[in-house]
Amino acid sequence: MLTQEQRDEILAGATTTVPLAGKVLGIGLSRAYQSARVGEIPTVRMGRKMIVPVPKLREMLGLPPHTQTAIAA
């Protein structure tokens, strides 16, 4: 199980892995890869690796596509 800090860190990036996306969604590894293969979890192929765009993952969770970050002056 992820802590809130770990979840927030994953959801703050641009992309994540299928296993981490599965953890955020509360599903196991096998189910995460199966969901990615059938398109339930959106992925982009980078060679043989499947990458999950975080904005799409955030959308699945009903969150805004981007986190609010402060811009340093």
C-alpha positions in Angstrom: 0.0 0.0 0.0 1.2 3.5 -0.9 1.5 6.3 1.6 -0.1 9.6 0.7 3.4 11.1 0.1 4.3 8.3 -2.3 1.0 8.6 -4.2 1.5 12.4 -4.5 5.0 11.9 -5.7 3.9 9.5 -8.4 1.0 11.8 -9.5 3.3 14.8 -9.7 5.5 13.4 -12.5 4.9 13.4 -16.2 4.9 9.6 -16.6 5.0 6.5 -14.4 5.3 2.8 -14.8 2.5 0.3 -15.1 3.3 -1.3 -11.7 3.2 2.1 -9.9 0.0 3.1 -11.8 -1.5 -0.1 -10.6 -0.6 0.7 -7.0 -2.1 4.2 -7.3 -5.3 2.6 -8.6 -5.3 -0.1 -5.9 -4.9 -3.1 -8.2 -2.2 -5.8 -8.4 0.6 -6.2 -10.8 -1.0 -8.8 -13.1 -4.3 -6.8 -13.3 -2.3 -3.6 -14.0 -0.5 -5.1 -16.9 -3.7 -6.7 -18.2 -5.5 -3.4 -17.9 -2.7 -1.7 -19.8 -2.7 -4.3 -22.6 -6.5 -3.8 -23.2 -6.4 0.0 -22.9 -8.1 0.4 -19.6 -4.9 2.1 -18.3 -3.6 4.4 -21.0 0.0 3.8 -22.0 2.6 4.9 -24.5 5.1 2.4 -25.9 8.8 3.2 -25.5 10.4 0.3 -27.3 9.1 -2.7 -25.3 8.3 -0.7 -22.2 4.8 0.6 -21.5 4.8 4.1 -19.9 1.7 5.6 -18.3 1.1 9.4 -18.9 0.3 10.8 -15.4 -2.2 13.4 -16.7 -4.3 10.4 -18.0 -3.9 8.5 -14.8 -5.0 11.6 -12.8 -8.0 11.9 -15.1 -8.9 8.3 -14.3 -8.9 9.2 -10.6 -11.1 12.3 -11.2 -8.2 14.7 -10.5 -7.1 17.7 -12.5 -4.6 16.7 -15.2 -1.7 18.7 -13.6 -0.6 19.5 -10.1 -0.5 23.1 -9.0 3.2 24.0 -8.5 4.7 27.3 -7.4 7.0 28.9 -9.9 10.2 30.2 -8.4 11.1 33.8 -9.3 
